[in-house]
Amino acid sequence: MILLDTHVVLWLFKDDPRLGSKAIDVIGQDGDRRISAMVSWEIAMNIDKGRLTLEMPLEPWLRKGFESIDIVEMPVTGAIARDAGSLRDGLHGDPCDRIMIATARSLSSPLVTADEKILAYAAAGHLQAIDARR
């Protein structure tokens, strides 16, 4: 099982060259791909802020995209929220990133991300992570 960060999902949808060959192999070989419900929220926020445009309305775009990469959306539970709120050791305060980390930890699953702060947090032993650029 693997958990994909929002930018990784977008890179997969767009066949973006920033997604590294090792990450592509890991994603392709793992039949249990998951995302946090926060991915949908983060994509919607990026559309609202004008950072992302879609060729169709958000809901069908997400449904089509999630089906195309066979992904399961995980809810944000109370346990995930509590863990996200109590993460320490220099992690920044971005709530979405904190929820991604807590979701990965709750699943005992690596998080595929290119976020430097999350990768550093993983290198310090707080979660498993795979660098999406490699």
N, C-alpha and C positions, 0 to 999 in steps of 0.2 A: 504494500500500500504506500502511496505517495500523496502528498498534499501540494497543490500548485498555487503559487502566489499569483496575484492579479496580473502583473505584467507578463508572467509566463503564459497564462491563458491567452492574453491578447497576442503575444508573439506566436503561439500555436495557431490561433485563428488566422493570422496574417502571413504565416510561413516566414516570419521575420528572421533575418540572418544573425541577429544578436543571440538567438538561442543556439547554444553550442552543441556539437555532435554527441558528446557524452550525455548531456541532458536529454537530447532527442532519443538516444538509445534507451536510457533509463525510463523515460516516459513511455516509449513504445513497447518496452518489454514488460512493464508493470500493468497488469490488467485491472488493477484496483486504483484508479485515479480519482482523487477527491479534491474538492475546493471548499473553502469556508463560504457561508452565505454572504460574508462580507465582500466577496468578489463582485457579486451583483450590485451591492451598494456602492462600491468604489467605482465601478464602471458607470453607474448612473450619475454619480457625483462628477466624474470627469466629463460626461456629456453635458451636464448642467453648467459646468464651468467653461465649456467651449474647448476643452482639451482633446475631445474625441468626438468624431462624427460617425454615424452609422448609415448604411444604405437602406435600412428599414427600421421600424420601431424597435425599441429596446427588448421587449418581451420575446417576440419571435426571433430576434437576432440571438439572444442568449440561448433560447431553447435549441435553435439550429446549431449554434456553436457547441453547446454542451453535448448534444447528441453526436456531433461530428468527431469529437475526441473521447466519447464514451466516459463522461465524467459524472460523479455523484456529488451533489451539494450537501454539505454538512451544516446543520443548524448551530447557532450560537446558544449553548446551554448555560445555565447558571454556573455550573462548575468551570466552564471555559471562561466565562466573564470574570469569575473570582480569580482564577489563575492569571488572566490577562491583567487584572488590576493590581496584582501583587508581584509582578515580575520586577526584579531588581538588577543590581550589578551593571549600572551604566546604560541600560537600554533606554532609548528615547521614548517619548510619550505618545507617539502616533498610535491612536487606538486601534486602527485597522491592522497595523503590523503586530501589535500586541495580541490581538485576537487570533491572527494567523499563527503566531508562535504558540499560543495556548491551545489552539486546535490541533496543531501538529503534536504537541506534547500529550494531549488527551488521547490521540490515536496511536501514540508511540510510533510515529511515522516521520520520515524525513520531509522537510519543506523544501521544494525546489524554488529557488529565488536567486535574483541577482542583487538583492539589497545588501549593500556592504555592512550596514549596522546589524542586520539579522545574521549575516554570515559570521561576523565577528562574535556575536552573542553565541552562536553555535560553536565556534572555535573555542570559546571559553567553557564549553561543556554543558550549556543550558538546554540544548536541543540538537536534533540531527538536522543537517541541511545539506543540500546539493547545490553547488554553484551552477546556475542556469546558463552561464556564459561559456562553460567548458564543454 
